[in-house]
Amino acid sequence: MSIKEKVTLFFSFALLVIISFAVYSCKPGTEVVGAGSGTTSTKTGKNLIISGQVINNTTGIPVDSAYIQLNGSSTFLTAYTDSLGKYSFTIQLSGNSNITLLTSKSGFVVDTTTIYVTAGVDYSVPFIKLITQSSSQGQVASGNPVSIYLASQTSASIGVKESGSPETAGLTFEVQDSSGVPVDLNHSVKVSFSIGSKPGGGEFISPSFVYTNDKGQATVNVTSGTKAGVVQVIAEIDLPNNTIISKPIAITINGGLPDLNHFSIRPSLVNVPGVYYNSYPGFITVYLGDKYGNPVRPNTAVYLTTTGGIIQPEALTNAAGIAIADLTVAKPNTPSDATLGPGYAIITASTANENYQTINQTRGILFSGETQPIVVTPTSFDIPNGGSQGFDYIIEDDNGNPISSYNNITVNVEGKNVGSQGDISFQMPDSQNKQWTRFHFTVYDAVDTLIESNAVTITIKSLGANGNISTQINGICR
C-alpha cells in the first residue's frame, strides 16, 4: 500500500470515530451541564446535596469566605463558605461519579479533595483543613484585622516604686484576621494603649501606641507608681468602619519592703491557760506595710520566736500584707519576764526593711497558771430583816494574775427569802488586767418578814482550763 493510501485510510478512520462519539454524546440521560453557581441540571438524573465545612488546620477555627470549585465529568460550580466555614452544592447525576473540590483562600495552601458520590444520595464531605501558607520571607500572608488578644506578658505582677521588685511588665498583644492568622506587614495597624482602673500612685504605660510588626504583634510596658493595687491595660484599634478593643488586662502592683512604722502584731488571746497544753492555730497575726502604707509584697517572710511555749518559726504575708502563725502551749509553760513579771512570755516577730536592717515587734502574752483557793470576805454573816450583806472574793492564779477566758465563775446562794446580785455568774474575759482577780456580790433579805433563824449557804465556784476550785461559807438571814 502506498503512503498516500495509508494517509487516506487514517483520516477516514479518525473521522468515523469523531462522528460516532458525537452521536453517542447526544443520547438522553448522559449529559451533565452546569446550571449556575452551586447547582447543576441534567436532561435526566437524580438530585443530591454535597455539603461540608472548611476549618483552619492549625487552630480549628472555621474559615469564612473560602472559595470552592466543584468539578465533575462535565460540571463546574463555585461557592463561598459562610461565617461558620460551611458550604453546600446541589447537583444531578444519572449514575456514580468522582467529584473534585478545589478550596482556596488568601494566606492558605490550595486544598484538593476528591470524593465519590452516588446519584440521589446526599454526601457530607469530611472537614477540609486549610494549611496556612508562608510568604517568601517565611511569614504567613493574612487578611484584614478582626481581633486582638494578649499573646504574652513578662509578669503578672510588679512591685511599687523602690520596692526592690521589678517595677515594669511588658504586655504583647497580637492582631489576627478572620482566619486566626496574625496580620502581616501589608495589613499592619496602629494599636493604641490606655489605662482603665488604677490605684492612682503615678503608674503609667509606654509607648502610648505601636504599629504591629511582621508577626502582628505590638508591645506596651506598664510601670508602677507608689501605690499598690490593680492596673488595667486596654488595647484598641481604630479602623474606618469599626473599632477593635481588647479585654482589660489586669496587672497587680504589689507593695514594697516592710517599714517599722507599718509593722504590728496581734495575738488572738492575751491570756492563755499555761497549765493546759493545747495548740492555738492562727494565734499570732502580723500586719506588714511598706513606707507608703501599702501591704508589703506577697510572701514576705516573718520570723517568730517566743519565750513561752512553741511558736511557728516562719509565716508569709498574703496579698493584704497579713501573716499568721500558730502557738502551742508546752514547756516552758511557766515563763517569766523581767519587765512584765512572772507568767509572761515575749513573742517577737522579725523581718527586714529596704535598708537590709532587721526590724521587729514584740508582744507580751500571759501564760496564766493554776487557779488558787478562792478567798472570800467576810467568811460568816448575819443579815437582819430587810437588810443586806456585801462580799468580796479573789480568784487568781499562783502568780496573782487573772485566769484565762476558758473559765466560768458562779456564785450560788441557797436559803429562804434571800436574793443576790453582782458578780454571780460570768465567763472570765481575755485579759491581763489584775482588776479581773477581784469581784463583788451582795446577798439581801428579799421578804420583809422577821424570821428567828434562816440558814443561808453561799458557794463560789471557778471551773475551766486553769483548774476547778470552789469554796463555801454559811450564815443567817432573818
TIMARDREN-241508 format. One record per residue (C-alpha): residue number from 1; z, y, x. Coordinates in nm, 3 decimals, always signed. Each point is the difference from the previous one (the first is absolute). Layout:
PT   num        pz        py        px
PT   NUM         Z         Y         X
...
END
This chain:
PT   num        pz        py        px
PT     1    +0.000    +0.000    +0.000
PT     2    -0.092    +0.342    +0.134
PT     3    +0.251    +0.281    +0.061
PT     4    -0.153    +0.201    -0.285
PT     5    +0.048    -0.288    -0.240
PT     6    +0.361    -0.045    +0.108
PT     7    +0.082    +0.371    -0.059
PT     8    -0.162    -0.012    -0.344
PT     9    +0.204    -0.309    -0.097
PT    10    +0.328    +0.162    +0.116
PT    11    -0.043    +0.318    -0.207
PT    12    -0.101    -0.203    -0.304
PT    13    +0.320    -0.206    +0.026
PT    14    +0.215    +0.315    +0.046
PT    15    -0.156    +0.165    -0.304
PT    16    +0.077    -0.309    -0.208
PT    17    +0.368    +0.007    +0.104
PT    18    +0.035    +0.370    -0.087
PT    19    -0.156    -0.046    -0.344
PT    20    +0.222    -0.301    -0.073
PT    21    +0.317    +0.185    +0.097
PT    22    -0.093    +0.300    -0.215
PT    23    -0.058    -0.222    -0.302
PT    24    +0.326    -0.189    +0.053
PT    25    +0.209    +0.315    +0.051
PT    26    -0.107    +0.138    -0.336
PT    27    +0.137    -0.294    -0.198
PT    28    +0.271    +0.095    -0.254
PT    29    +0.371    -0.042    +0.102
PT    30    -0.051    +0.019    +0.374
PT    31    -0.019    +0.371    +0.081
PT    32    +0.326    +0.198    +0.067
PT    33    -0.044    +0.376    +0.032
PT    34    +0.245    +0.287    +0.046
PT    35    +0.092    +0.198    -0.310
PT    36    +0.201    +0.289    +0.140
PT    37    +0.320    +0.040    +0.210
PT    38    +0.243    -0.278    -0.077
PT    39    -0.215    -0.201    -0.244
PT    40    -0.304    -0.229    -0.004
PT    41    -0.228    -0.145    -0.267
PT    42    -0.224    -0.302    -0.024
PT    43    -0.265    -0.118    -0.240
PT    44    +0.222    -0.304    -0.061
PT    45    +0.345    -0.084    +0.149
PT    46    +0.379    +0.020    -0.042
PT    47    +0.239    +0.289    +0.065
PT    48    +0.280    -0.018    +0.259
PT    49    +0.243    +0.252    +0.150
PT    50    +0.059    +0.024    +0.373
PT    51    +0.319    +0.198    +0.081
PT    52    +0.248    +0.049    +0.281
PT    53    +0.205    +0.246    +0.208
PT    54    -0.043    +0.163    +0.342
PT    55    +0.308    +0.061    +0.217
PT    56    +0.083    +0.125    +0.348
PT    57    +0.028    -0.302    +0.231
PT    58    +0.286    +0.161    +0.196
PT    59    +0.212    +0.163    -0.270
PT    60    -0.099    -0.194    -0.311
PT    61    -0.052    +0.332    -0.181
PT    62    -0.289    +0.005    -0.254
PT    63    -0.310    +0.179    +0.131
PT    64    -0.128    +0.266    -0.237
PT    65    -0.373    +0.091    -0.027
PT    66    -0.128    -0.286    +0.214
PT    67    -0.377    -0.053    -0.047
PT    68    -0.111    -0.351    -0.102
PT    69    -0.352    -0.143    -0.011
PT    70    -0.063    -0.321    -0.193
PT    71    -0.308    -0.193    +0.115
PT    72    -0.138    -0.305    -0.177
PT    73    -0.337    -0.178    +0.020
PT    74    -0.165    +0.293    -0.181
PT    75    +0.305    +0.213    -0.078
PT    76    +0.119    +0.323    +0.158
PT    77    +0.298    +0.176    -0.160
PT    78    +0.254    +0.258    +0.123
PT    79    +0.352    +0.110    -0.094
PT    80    +0.303    +0.188    +0.134
PT    81    +0.362    -0.117    -0.004
PT    82    +0.248    +0.190    -0.215
PT    83    +0.339    +0.139    +0.110
PT    84    +0.141    -0.354    +0.000
PT    85    -0.283    -0.128    +0.217
PT    86    -0.148    -0.199    -0.291
PT    87    -0.366    -0.055    -0.092
PT    88    -0.204    -0.198    -0.253
PT    89    -0.364    -0.108    -0.054
PT    90    -0.158    -0.155    -0.311
PT    91    -0.316    -0.204    +0.065
PT    92    -0.216    -0.269    -0.166
PT    93    -0.102    -0.325    +0.162
PT    94    -0.195    -0.297    -0.126
PT    95    +0.146    -0.231    +0.263
PT    96    +0.227    -0.014    +0.305
PT    97    -0.050    +0.253    +0.279
PT    98    +0.132    +0.137    +0.330
PT    99    +0.111    +0.364    -0.023
PT   100    +0.072    +0.228    +0.298
PT   101    +0.238    +0.296    -0.019
PT   102    -0.028    +0.270    +0.267
PT   103    +0.308    +0.228    +0.002
PT   104    +0.023    +0.319    +0.202
PT   105    +0.200    +0.320    +0.037
PT   106    +0.028    +0.263    +0.270
PT   107    +0.255    -0.108    +0.261
PT   108    -0.037    -0.373    -0.073
PT   109    -0.217    -0.282    +0.125
PT   110    -0.263    -0.110    -0.256
PT   111    +0.106    -0.325    -0.166
PT   112    -0.242    -0.274    -0.110
PT   113    +0.126    -0.248    -0.258
PT   114    -0.214    -0.281    -0.143
PT   115    +0.092    -0.178    -0.323
PT   116    -0.156    -0.279    -0.205
PT   117    -0.002    +0.062    -0.375
PT   118    -0.094    -0.197    -0.310
PT   119    -0.189    +0.150    -0.295
PT   120    +0.237    +0.094    -0.282
PT   121    +0.318    -0.055    +0.206
PT   122    +0.197    +0.311    +0.105
PT   123    +0.093    +0.016    +0.367
PT   124    +0.305    +0.168    +0.159
PT   125    -0.074    +0.087    +0.363
PT   126    +0.286    -0.047    +0.251
PT   127    +0.138    +0.322    +0.155
PT   128    -0.255    +0.180    +0.212
PT   129    +0.205    +0.120    +0.297
PT   130    -0.162    +0.292    +0.182
PT   131    +0.078    +0.037    +0.369
PT   132    +0.039    +0.351    +0.144
PT   133    -0.274    +0.102    +0.238
PT   134    +0.067    +0.172    +0.335
PT   135    -0.210    +0.289    +0.121
PT   136    -0.159    +0.015    +0.344
PT   137    +0.320    +0.162    +0.130
PT   138    +0.209    -0.288    -0.130
PT   139    +0.131    +0.196    -0.302
PT   140    -0.036    -0.097    -0.365
PT   141    -0.229    +0.215    -0.211
PT   142    +0.171    +0.140    -0.309
PT   143    -0.053    +0.180    -0.326
PT   144    +0.172    +0.311    -0.130
PT   145    +0.383    +0.018    +0.005
PT   146    +0.183    -0.114    -0.314
PT   147    +0.354    -0.081    +0.118
PT   148    +0.262    +0.072    +0.267
PT   149    +0.303    -0.200    +0.105
PT   150    +0.261    -0.017    +0.278
PT   151    -0.139    -0.231    +0.268
PT   152    +0.291    +0.019    +0.244
PT   153    +0.298    +0.205    +0.115
PT   154    +0.185    +0.006    +0.329
PT   155    +0.345    -0.006    -0.161
PT   156    +0.159    -0.011    -0.344
PT   157    +0.274    +0.240    +0.108
PT   158    +0.070    +0.275    +0.253
PT   159    +0.311    +0.184    +0.112
PT   160    +0.101    +0.360    -0.061
PT   161    -0.065    +0.256    +0.270
PT   162    +0.188    -0.068    +0.325
PT   163    +0.137    -0.328    -0.134
PT   164    -0.110    -0.214    +0.290
PT   165    -0.231    -0.193    -0.233
PT   166    -0.381    +0.045    -0.021
PT   167    -0.063    +0.316    -0.200
PT   168    -0.369    -0.053    -0.079
PT   169    -0.186    -0.276    -0.187
PT   170    -0.377    -0.040    -0.026
PT   171    -0.166    -0.094    -0.330
PT   172    -0.357    -0.132    +0.003
PT   173    -0.195    +0.008    -0.325
PT   174    -0.327    -0.185    -0.060
PT   175    -0.276    +0.114    -0.234
PT   176    -0.219    -0.269    -0.159
PT   177    -0.311    -0.023    -0.214
PT   178    -0.031    -0.194    -0.326
PT   179    -0.043    -0.327    +0.191
PT   180    +0.314    +0.043    +0.205
PT   181    -0.197    +0.093    +0.311
PT   182    +0.149    +0.281    +0.215
PT   183    -0.227    +0.304    -0.017
PT   184    -0.217    +0.051    +0.307
PT   185    -0.077    +0.323    +0.181
PT   186    -0.295    +0.069    -0.232
PT   187    +0.250    +0.013    -0.286
PT   188    +0.287    +0.168    +0.187
PT   189    +0.226    +0.215    -0.219
PT   190    +0.275    +0.255    +0.047
PT   191    +0.348    -0.139    -0.073
PT   192    +0.266    +0.265    -0.071
PT   193    +0.371    -0.075    +0.035
PT   194    +0.297    +0.150    -0.180
PT   195    +0.375    -0.063    -0.041
PT   196    +0.143    -0.101    -0.337
PT   197    +0.373    -0.049    -0.030
PT   198    +0.201    +0.096    +0.309
PT   199    +0.360    +0.060    +0.114
PT   200    -0.081    +0.358    +0.101
PT   201    +0.116    -0.003    +0.361
PT   202    -0.317    +0.138    +0.157
PT   203    -0.204    -0.322    +0.004
PT   204    -0.377    +0.043    +0.033
PT   205    -0.333    -0.184    +0.027
PT   206    -0.278    +0.052    +0.253
PT   207    -0.294    +0.046    -0.022
PT   208    -0.048    +0.125    -0.354
PT   209    -0.339    -0.171    -0.030
PT   210    -0.216    -0.253    +0.188
PT   211    -0.358    -0.125    -0.035
PT   212    -0.029    -0.379    -0.016
PT   213    -0.121    -0.175    +0.314
PT   214    -0.255    -0.281    +0.039
PT   215    +0.257    -0.241    -0.149
PT   216    +0.060    +0.214    -0.306
PT   217    +0.347    +0.092    +0.124
PT   218    +0.199    +0.323    +0.022
PT   219    +0.345    +0.034    +0.162
PT   220    +0.277    +0.250    -0.067
PT   221    +0.337    +0.039    +0.176
PT   222    +0.330    +0.066    -0.179
PT   223    +0.276    +0.174    +0.198
PT   224    +0.360    +0.024    -0.118
PT   225    +0.222    +0.305    -0.034
PT   226    +0.376    +0.038    -0.001
PT   227    +0.073    -0.179    -0.330
PT   228    +0.002    -0.368    -0.085
PT   229    -0.174    -0.128    -0.312
PT   230    -0.345    -0.113    -0.111
PT   231    -0.326    +0.187    +0.056
PT   232    -0.317    -0.090    -0.192
PT   233    -0.348    +0.035    +0.148
PT   234    -0.307    +0.030    -0.224
PT   235    -0.365    -0.037    +0.111
PT   236    -0.274    +0.162    -0.206
PT   237    -0.382    +0.008    +0.006
PT   238    -0.184    +0.268    -0.198
PT   239    -0.351    -0.114    -0.101
PT   240    -0.256    +0.198    -0.202
PT   241    +0.062    -0.202    -0.316
PT   242    +0.352    -0.133    +0.041
PT   243    +0.315    -0.007    +0.212
PT   244    +0.141    -0.309    +0.172
PT   245    +0.380    +0.005    +0.055
PT   246    +0.218    -0.259    +0.170
PT   247    +0.334    -0.113    -0.131
PT   248    +0.290    +0.193    +0.163
PT   249    +0.107    -0.175    +0.320
PT   250    +0.374    +0.022    +0.065
PT   251    +0.148    +0.041    +0.348
PT   252    +0.378    -0.018    +0.038
PT   253    +0.161    +0.262    +0.223
PT   254    +0.324    -0.141    +0.134
PT   255    +0.295    +0.200    +0.128
PT   256    +0.089    +0.054    +0.364
PT   257    +0.286    -0.118    +0.218
PT   258    +0.365    +0.016    -0.108
PT   259    +0.192    +0.327    +0.010
PT   260    +0.381    +0.011    +0.022
PT   261    +0.021    +0.270    -0.269
PT   262    -0.180    -0.237    -0.241
PT   263    +0.195    -0.315    +0.090
PT   264    +0.276    -0.141    -0.219
PT   265    +0.155    -0.332    -0.096
PT   266    +0.174    -0.111    -0.317
PT   267    +0.188    -0.324    -0.063
PT   268    -0.011    -0.165    -0.340
PT   269    +0.382    -0.030    +0.025
PT   270    +0.248    +0.206    +0.201
PT   271    +0.275    -0.257    -0.057
PT   272    -0.068    -0.372    +0.038
PT   273    +0.264    -0.274    -0.031
PT   274    +0.043    -0.108    +0.359
PT   275    +0.203    -0.307    -0.106
PT   276    -0.299    -0.132    -0.196
PT   277    -0.284    -0.129    +0.217
PT   278    -0.320    +0.094    -0.176
PT   279    -0.356    +0.124    +0.059
PT   280    -0.108    +0.337    -0.141
PT   281    -0.384    +0.025    -0.011
PT   282    -0.141    +0.348    +0.047
PT   283    +0.345    +0.130    +0.088
PT   284    -0.115    +0.286    +0.224
PT   285    -0.281    +0.235    -0.102
PT   286    -0.148    +0.221    +0.272
PT   287    -0.201    +0.311    -0.086
PT   288    -0.234    +0.132    +0.269
PT   289    -0.216    +0.311    -0.009
PT   290    -0.203    +0.186    +0.258
PT   291    +0.044    +0.362    +0.105
PT   292    -0.216    +0.113    -0.295
PT   293    +0.226    -0.174    -0.249
PT   294    -0.255    -0.274    -0.073
PT   295    +0.078    -0.372    +0.010
PT   296    -0.051    -0.141    +0.348
PT   297    -0.299    -0.227    +0.051
PT   298    +0.043    -0.347    -0.151
PT   299    +0.155    -0.276    +0.211
PT   300    +0.206    +0.240    +0.209
PT   301    +0.273    -0.216    +0.152
PT   302    +0.371    +0.066    -0.054
PT   303    +0.261    -0.187    +0.204
PT   304    +0.345    -0.065    -0.146
PT   305    +0.335    -0.106    +0.139
PT   306    +0.348    -0.039    -0.151
PT   307    +0.359    -0.035    +0.123
PT   308    +0.087    -0.210    -0.304
PT   309    -0.174    -0.306    -0.138
PT   310    -0.366    -0.073    +0.081
PT   311    -0.295    +0.228    -0.075
PT   312    -0.375    -0.054    +0.005
PT   313    -0.107    +0.144    +0.337
PT   314    -0.338    +0.149    -0.094
PT   315    -0.152    +0.152    -0.311
PT   316    -0.345    +0.154    -0.050
PT   317    -0.075    +0.303    -0.213
PT   318    -0.230    -0.019    -0.300
PT   319    -0.247    +0.263    -0.120
PT   320    +0.289    +0.212    -0.131
PT   321    +0.177    +0.000    +0.338
PT   322    +0.271    -0.239    -0.123
PT   323    +0.135    -0.302    +0.186
PT   324    +0.270    -0.239    -0.119
PT   325    +0.225    -0.247    +0.183
PT   326    +0.233    -0.279    -0.109
PT   327    +0.371    -0.023    +0.085
PT   328    +0.207    -0.318    +0.014
PT   329    +0.379    +0.015    -0.013
PT   330    +0.115    -0.231    +0.280
PT   331    +0.207    +0.031    +0.315
PT   332    +0.091    +0.255    +0.111
PT   333    +0.114    +0.059    -0.359
PT   334    +0.308    +0.205    +0.095
PT   335    -0.154    +0.284    +0.204
PT   336    +0.174    +0.318    +0.105
PT   337    -0.139    +0.340    +0.097
PT   338    +0.176    +0.252    +0.222
PT   339    -0.084    +0.286    -0.235
PT   340    -0.006    -0.154    -0.347
PT   341    +0.278    -0.249    +0.058
PT   342    +0.060    -0.371    -0.056
PT   343    -0.238    -0.183    -0.232
PT   344    -0.299    +0.223    +0.077
PT   345    -0.328    -0.122    +0.157
PT   346    -0.267    +0.235    +0.133
PT   347    -0.364    -0.075    -0.087
PT   348    -0.253    +0.172    +0.228
PT   349    -0.372    +0.043    -0.071
PT   350    -0.221    +0.102    +0.294
PT   351    -0.366    +0.088    +0.052
PT   352    -0.213    +0.218    +0.232
PT   353    -0.142    +0.347    -0.061
PT   354    -0.322    +0.162    +0.119
PT   355    +0.165    +0.099    +0.329
PT   356    +0.076    -0.365    +0.086
PT   357    +0.370    +0.063    -0.063
PT   358    +0.231    -0.237    -0.185
PT   359    +0.146    +0.154    -0.314
PT   360    +0.260    -0.164    -0.220
PT   361    +0.220    +0.037    -0.303
PT   362    +0.329    -0.176    -0.070
PT   363    +0.200    -0.091    -0.307
PT   364    +0.353    -0.132    -0.033
PT   365    +0.045    -0.300    -0.231
PT   366    +0.344    -0.114    -0.119
PT   367    +0.064    -0.374    +0.030
PT   368    +0.292    -0.012    -0.243
PT   369    +0.258    -0.272    +0.060
PT   370    +0.219    -0.220    -0.212
PT   371    +0.176    +0.158    -0.298
PT   372    +0.366    +0.058    +0.076
PT   373    +0.293    -0.055    -0.244
PT   374    -0.006    +0.261    -0.275
PT   375    +0.270    +0.266    +0.027
PT   376    +0.112    +0.151    -0.335
PT   377    +0.255    +0.275    -0.072
PT   378    +0.234    -0.020    -0.184
PT   379    +0.070    -0.370    -0.004
PT   380    +0.215    +0.016    -0.315
PT   381    +0.009    +0.224    -0.308
PT   382    +0.176    +0.086    -0.326
PT   383    -0.223    +0.201    -0.233
PT   384    +0.188    +0.187    -0.276
PT   385    -0.111    +0.016    -0.362
PT   386    -0.311    +0.219    -0.013
PT   387    -0.003    +0.036    +0.380
PT   388    -0.221    -0.114    +0.289
PT   389    +0.012    -0.106    +0.362
PT   390    -0.254    +0.067    +0.278
PT   391    -0.077    -0.253    +0.275
PT   392    -0.171    +0.033    +0.338
PT   393    -0.147    -0.298    +0.182
PT   394    -0.183    -0.060    +0.327
PT   395    -0.281    -0.247    +0.064
PT   396    -0.140    -0.001    +0.356
PT   397    -0.110    -0.230    +0.279
PT   398    +0.195    -0.085    +0.316
PT   399    -0.117    +0.321    +0.169
PT   400    +0.095    +0.226    -0.288
PT   401    -0.366    +0.037    -0.102
PT   402    -0.138    -0.039    -0.353
PT   403    -0.127    -0.343    -0.096
PT   404    -0.368    -0.044    -0.093
PT   405    -0.188    +0.039    -0.326
PT   406    -0.002    -0.377    -0.037
PT   407    +0.354    +0.018    -0.147
PT   408    +0.134    +0.054    -0.353
PT   409    +0.337    +0.162    -0.077
PT   410    +0.192    -0.060    -0.324
PT   411    +0.342    +0.107    -0.135
PT   412    +0.129    -0.211    -0.290
PT   413    +0.302    +0.123    -0.203
PT   414    +0.168    -0.255    -0.229
PT   415    +0.267    +0.103    -0.256
PT   416    +0.049    +0.121    -0.356
PT   417    -0.091    +0.352    -0.107
PT   418    -0.116    +0.110    +0.347
PT   419    -0.324    +0.150    +0.125
PT   420    -0.150    +0.086    +0.337
PT   421    -0.258    +0.235    +0.153
PT   422    -0.132    +0.100    +0.341
PT   423    -0.134    -0.225    +0.276
PT   424    +0.039    -0.319    -0.196
PT   425    -0.345    -0.171    +0.018
PT   426    -0.284    +0.085    +0.238
PT   427    -0.223    -0.125    +0.280
PT   428    +0.056    +0.147    +0.342
PT   429    -0.271    +0.249    +0.105
PT   430    -0.191    -0.025    +0.328
PT   431    +0.210    +0.242    +0.200
PT   432    +0.168    +0.060    +0.333
PT   433    +0.228    +0.269    -0.146
PT   434    +0.366    -0.098    +0.023
PT   435    +0.064    +0.175    -0.330
PT   436    -0.135    -0.322    -0.147
PT   437    +0.313    -0.183    +0.115
PT   438    +0.236    +0.201    -0.228
PT   439    +0.003    -0.048    -0.376
PT   440    +0.208    +0.103    -0.302
PT   441    +0.063    -0.109    -0.358
PT   442    +0.247    +0.080    -0.282
PT   443    +0.181    -0.230    -0.246
PT   444    +0.130    +0.163    -0.322
PT   445    +0.194    -0.087    -0.318
PT   446    -0.268    -0.020    -0.265
PT   447    +0.224    -0.022    -0.312
PT   448    +0.274    +0.249    -0.084
PT   449    +0.255    -0.266    -0.097
PT   450    +0.317    -0.053    +0.195
PT   451    +0.033    -0.354    +0.128
PT   452    +0.302    -0.107    +0.202
PT   453    -0.198    -0.200    +0.253
PT   454    -0.374    -0.075    +0.016
PT   455    -0.095    -0.188    +0.315
PT   456    -0.323    +0.117    +0.172
PT   457    -0.188    -0.175    +0.284
PT   458    -0.259    +0.181    +0.214
PT   459    -0.243    -0.205    +0.210
PT   460    -0.233    +0.162    +0.255
PT   461    -0.287    -0.207    +0.141
PT   462    -0.273    +0.047    +0.262
PT   463    -0.268    -0.270    -0.006
PT   464    -0.313    -0.014    +0.216
PT   465    -0.164    -0.045    +0.336
PT   466    +0.292    +0.149    +0.196
PT   467    +0.237    -0.256    -0.147
PT   468    +0.194    -0.060    -0.322
PT   469    +0.349    +0.141    -0.033
PT   470    +0.236    +0.108    -0.279
PT   471    +0.351    +0.138    -0.060
PT   472    +0.226    +0.021    -0.301
PT   473    +0.287    +0.230    -0.109
PT   474    +0.225    -0.014    -0.308
PT   475    +0.179    +0.263    -0.209
PT   476    +0.109    +0.116    -0.345
PT   477    -0.162    +0.222    -0.262
PT   478    +0.241    +0.116    -0.280
END
